[in-house]
Each structure stands twice: as structure tokens, then as C-alpha cells.
Amino acid sequence: MADPQLLGGEQRDDAAALVGDDHLFLDDVLGLMTRYAAVLMILFVIVATRISHRFWPLQGAKRRTQAVQFAKNAAIIGGFLFVFATGAGRASLDRWRRRVE
């Protein structure tokens, strides 16, 4: 969870995990509208990263911690870019829908 001082001094729930879990289930397990879900998740992670992991105004250990979290989110974005580029795969609902139409 992000540092409460970066979020205006109040503790907030980790809504990113809840939203992310639902999207990951739909696009990875079911393969339903995978590329659209990947784009939405990329946008979501970019916004969440800019809000929660602002390491540039910090110093010392807090800066390192937030920089690592920022880099982690950049890697997650890279994973979603891979999903966007490759699509859902053979056993997906997207592929099944294309065969039916």
C-alpha cells in the first residue's frame, strides 16, 4: 500500500488489487475481450502509479521503496503490453466467438 503521507495523510483501501483481480480473471482465464482489458489495465496502472508511487520528491529509504514500486508497476505495464500484442490465445472465448461468427 502507498505511503499515507503521499495520499494526503489518510489511509486508503487497496482498490487497485480489487479492480485488477476482476480484470485479470476476465482476460487471462476466460480470454474475453483481452486486448480491450489490457488497454484498460495499462491506463489504470499508469494512473495508479502516478498517484501512489511518486518517488521523486522523497529522500532516502522512502525514495528507494517508492522507486522499486514504480519500477514494479512499469514491469506490470510491460506485461499488459505483451498481452495486448499477443492476444488471448487458443483456448479463449475471443477465439471461440470468432469461429462461431
PyRosetta script that sets phi, psi and omega in degrees:
from pyrosetta import init, pose_from_sequence

init()
pose = pose_from_sequence("MADPQLLGGEQRDDAAALVGDDHLFLDDVLGLMTRYAAVLMILFVIVATRISHRFWPLQGAKRRTQAVQFAKNAAIIGGFLFVFATGAGRASLDRWRRRVE")
pose.set_psi(1, 148.0)
pose.set_omega(1, -177.2)
pose.set_phi(2, -69.2)
pose.set_psi(2, 157.9)
pose.set_omega(2, 178.0)
pose.set_phi(3, -63.9)
pose.set_psi(3, 124.7)
pose.set_omega(3, -179.0)
pose.set_phi(4, -57.5)
pose.set_psi(4, -28.9)
pose.set_omega(4, 179.5)
pose.set_phi(5, -66.1)
pose.set_psi(5, -30.8)
pose.set_omega(5, 178.5)
pose.set_phi(6, -75.4)
pose.set_psi(6, -18.4)
pose.set_omega(6, -177.7)
pose.set_phi(7, -104.0)
pose.set_psi(7, 27.7)
pose.set_omega(7, 176.8)
pose.set_phi(8, 84.9)
pose.set_psi(8, 17.3)
pose.set_omega(8, 175.4)
pose.set_phi(9, 85.7)
pose.set_psi(9, 1.3)
pose.set_omega(9, -179.9)
pose.set_phi(10, -115.9)
pose.set_psi(10, 150.7)
pose.set_omega(10, 179.2)
pose.set_phi(11, -83.4)
pose.set_psi(11, 133.9)
pose.set_omega(11, -179.7)
pose.set_phi(12, -122.4)
pose.set_psi(12, 153.5)
pose.set_omega(12, 177.2)
pose.set_phi(13, -70.6)
pose.set_psi(13, 157.2)
pose.set_omega(13, 179.5)
pose.set_phi(14, -88.4)
pose.set_psi(14, 73.1)
pose.set_omega(14, -178.7)
pose.set_phi(15, -66.4)
pose.set_psi(15, -24.4)
pose.set_omega(15, 179.8)
pose.set_phi(16, -59.9)
pose.set_psi(16, -40.0)
pose.set_omega(16, -179.8)
pose.set_phi(17, -66.1)
pose.set_psi(17, -39.7)
pose.set_omega(17, -179.7)
pose.set_phi(18, -66.5)
pose.set_psi(18, -46.5)
pose.set_omega(18, 179.4)
pose.set_phi(19, -66.3)
pose.set_psi(19, -44.1)
pose.set_omega(19, -178.9)
pose.set_phi(20, -62.1)
pose.set_psi(20, -40.0)
pose.set_omega(20, -179.7)
pose.set_phi(21, -62.4)
pose.set_psi(21, -41.8)
pose.set_omega(21, 179.5)
pose.set_phi(22, -63.4)
pose.set_psi(22, -45.2)
pose.set_omega(22, -179.8)
pose.set_phi(23, -66.8)
pose.set_psi(23, -39.5)
pose.set_omega(23, 179.6)
pose.set_phi(24, -63.6)
pose.set_psi(24, -37.2)
pose.set_omega(24, 178.1)
pose.set_phi(25, -63.4)
pose.set_psi(25, -46.6)
pose.set_omega(25, -177.1)
pose.set_phi(26, -66.3)
pose.set_psi(26, -43.8)
pose.set_omega(26, -174.0)
pose.set_phi(27, -88.6)
pose.set_psi(27, -31.9)
pose.set_omega(27, -178.3)
pose.set_phi(28, -86.9)
pose.set_psi(28, -45.5)
pose.set_omega(28, -176.0)
pose.set_phi(29, -80.9)
pose.set_psi(29, -49.5)
pose.set_omega(29, -177.5)
pose.set_phi(30, -87.2)
pose.set_psi(30, -26.5)
pose.set_omega(30, -177.7)
pose.set_phi(31, 68.2)
pose.set_psi(31, 36.8)
pose.set_omega(31, -177.6)
pose.set_phi(32, -101.4)
pose.set_psi(32, 116.8)
pose.set_omega(32, 179.2)
pose.set_phi(33, 53.2)
pose.set_psi(33, 49.0)
pose.set_omega(33, -172.3)
pose.set_phi(34, -60.6)
pose.set_psi(34, -46.5)
pose.set_omega(34, -176.9)
pose.set_phi(35, -66.9)
pose.set_psi(35, -37.6)
pose.set_omega(35, 177.4)
pose.set_phi(36, -65.6)
pose.set_psi(36, -42.8)
pose.set_omega(36, 178.9)
pose.set_phi(37, -63.5)
pose.set_psi(37, -38.9)
pose.set_omega(37, 179.5)
pose.set_phi(38, -63.4)
pose.set_psi(38, -42.6)
pose.set_omega(38, 178.6)
pose.set_phi(39, -63.7)
pose.set_psi(39, -44.0)
pose.set_omega(39, 178.4)
pose.set_phi(40, -62.1)
pose.set_psi(40, -41.5)
pose.set_omega(40, 179.9)
pose.set_phi(41, -68.8)
pose.set_psi(41, -35.7)
pose.set_omega(41, 175.8)
pose.set_phi(42, -60.3)
pose.set_psi(42, -47.8)
pose.set_omega(42, 179.2)
pose.set_phi(43, -62.1)
pose.set_psi(43, -42.4)
pose.set_omega(43, -179.9)
pose.set_phi(44, -62.7)
pose.set_psi(44, -45.8)
pose.set_omega(44, -177.9)
pose.set_phi(45, -67.0)
pose.set_psi(45, -36.0)
pose.set_omega(45, 176.6)
pose.set_phi(46, -61.2)
pose.set_psi(46, -48.0)
pose.set_omega(46, -179.7)
pose.set_phi(47, -64.6)
pose.set_psi(47, -46.2)
pose.set_omega(47, -179.5)
pose.set_phi(48, -62.3)
pose.set_psi(48, -38.0)
pose.set_omega(48, 179.5)
pose.set_phi(49, -66.8)
pose.set_psi(49, -43.8)
pose.set_omega(49, 179.9)
pose.set_phi(50, -64.9)
pose.set_psi(50, -32.7)
pose.set_omega(50, -179.3)
pose.set_phi(51, -81.0)
pose.set_psi(51, -46.1)
pose.set_omega(51, -168.4)
pose.set_phi(52, -93.7)
pose.set_psi(52, -22.4)
pose.set_omega(52, -172.8)
pose.set_phi(53, -124.6)
pose.set_psi(53, 50.1)
pose.set_omega(53, 178.0)
pose.set_phi(54, -79.8)
pose.set_psi(54, 93.3)
pose.set_omega(54, -176.0)
pose.set_phi(55, -87.8)
pose.set_psi(55, -20.3)
pose.set_omega(55, -172.6)
pose.set_phi(56, -62.5)
pose.set_psi(56, -31.8)
pose.set_omega(56, 178.1)
pose.set_phi(57, -85.3)
pose.set_psi(57, -3.5)
pose.set_omega(57, -174.7)
pose.set_phi(58, -92.3)
pose.set_psi(58, 168.1)
pose.set_omega(58, 178.8)
pose.set_phi(59, -132.6)
pose.set_psi(59, 155.8)
pose.set_omega(59, 171.0)
pose.set_phi(60, 67.9)
pose.set_psi(60, -139.2)
pose.set_omega(60, -174.8)
pose.set_phi(61, -64.7)
pose.set_psi(61, -37.1)
pose.set_omega(61, 178.8)
pose.set_phi(62, -63.2)
pose.set_psi(62, -38.9)
pose.set_omega(62, 178.3)
pose.set_phi(63, -63.3)
pose.set_psi(63, -45.3)
pose.set_omega(63, 179.6)
pose.set_phi(64, -61.7)
pose.set_psi(64, -44.3)
pose.set_omega(64, -179.6)
pose.set_phi(65, -60.6)
pose.set_psi(65, -48.3)
pose.set_omega(65, -178.9)
pose.set_phi(66, -69.6)
pose.set_psi(66, -32.5)
pose.set_omega(66, 177.0)
pose.set_phi(67, -65.9)
pose.set_psi(67, -38.8)
pose.set_omega(67, 177.0)
pose.set_phi(68, -64.7)
pose.set_psi(68, -43.7)
pose.set_omega(68, 178.6)
pose.set_phi(69, -64.4)
pose.set_psi(69, -37.6)
pose.set_omega(69, 176.5)
pose.set_phi(70, -62.5)
pose.set_psi(70, -45.1)
pose.set_omega(70, 179.0)
pose.set_phi(71, -65.0)
pose.set_psi(71, -37.6)
pose.set_omega(71, 176.9)
pose.set_phi(72, -60.7)
pose.set_psi(72, -44.6)
pose.set_omega(72, 179.3)
pose.set_phi(73, -67.4)
pose.set_psi(73, -33.2)
pose.set_omega(73, 175.0)
pose.set_phi(74, -63.4)
pose.set_psi(74, -38.3)
pose.set_omega(74, 177.1)
pose.set_phi(75, -67.1)
pose.set_psi(75, -37.8)
pose.set_omega(75, 176.9)
pose.set_phi(76, -62.9)
pose.set_psi(76, -41.9)
pose.set_omega(76, 176.6)
pose.set_phi(77, -60.2)
pose.set_psi(77, -41.2)
pose.set_omega(77, 176.5)
pose.set_phi(78, -60.1)
pose.set_psi(78, -39.6)
pose.set_omega(78, 176.8)
pose.set_phi(79, -64.0)
pose.set_psi(79, -42.2)
pose.set_omega(79, 177.7)
pose.set_phi(80, -67.5)
pose.set_psi(80, -34.0)
pose.set_omega(80, 174.5)
pose.set_phi(81, -62.9)
pose.set_psi(81, -38.8)
pose.set_omega(81, 176.4)
pose.set_phi(82, -62.8)
pose.set_psi(82, -44.8)
pose.set_omega(82, 178.3)
pose.set_phi(83, -62.1)
pose.set_psi(83, -41.2)
pose.set_omega(83, 178.3)
pose.set_phi(84, -62.0)
pose.set_psi(84, -42.1)
pose.set_omega(84, -177.0)
pose.set_phi(85, -71.3)
pose.set_psi(85, -36.5)
pose.set_omega(85, -174.4)
pose.set_phi(86, -94.3)
pose.set_psi(86, -23.7)
pose.set_omega(86, -179.2)
pose.set_phi(87, 85.4)
pose.set_psi(87, -164.9)
pose.set_omega(87, -169.6)
pose.set_phi(88, -83.7)
pose.set_psi(88, -34.3)
pose.set_omega(88, -178.2)
pose.set_phi(89, 108.0)
pose.set_psi(89, -179.9)
pose.set_omega(89, -173.3)
pose.set_phi(90, -68.6)
pose.set_psi(90, -38.6)
pose.set_omega(90, -173.0)
pose.set_phi(91, -95.3)
pose.set_psi(91, 33.0)
pose.set_omega(91, -174.7)
pose.set_phi(92, -101.8)
pose.set_psi(92, 159.2)
pose.set_omega(92, 174.7)
pose.set_phi(93, -68.1)
pose.set_psi(93, -30.5)
pose.set_omega(93, 177.3)
pose.set_phi(94, -60.4)
pose.set_psi(94, -45.8)
pose.set_omega(94, -179.6)
pose.set_phi(95, -67.6)
pose.set_psi(95, -40.4)
pose.set_omega(95, 178.4)
pose.set_phi(96, -61.9)
pose.set_psi(96, -41.7)
pose.set_omega(96, 178.3)
pose.set_phi(97, -62.8)
pose.set_psi(97, -38.7)
pose.set_omega(97, 179.1)
pose.set_phi(98, -65.6)
pose.set_psi(98, -36.3)
pose.set_omega(98, 179.3)
pose.set_phi(99, -69.8)
pose.set_psi(99, -33.7)
pose.set_omega(99, -177.0)
pose.set_phi(100, -73.5)
pose.set_psi(100, -37.2)
pose.set_omega(100, -175.6)
pose.set_phi(101, -70.4)
pose.dump_pdb("model.pdb")
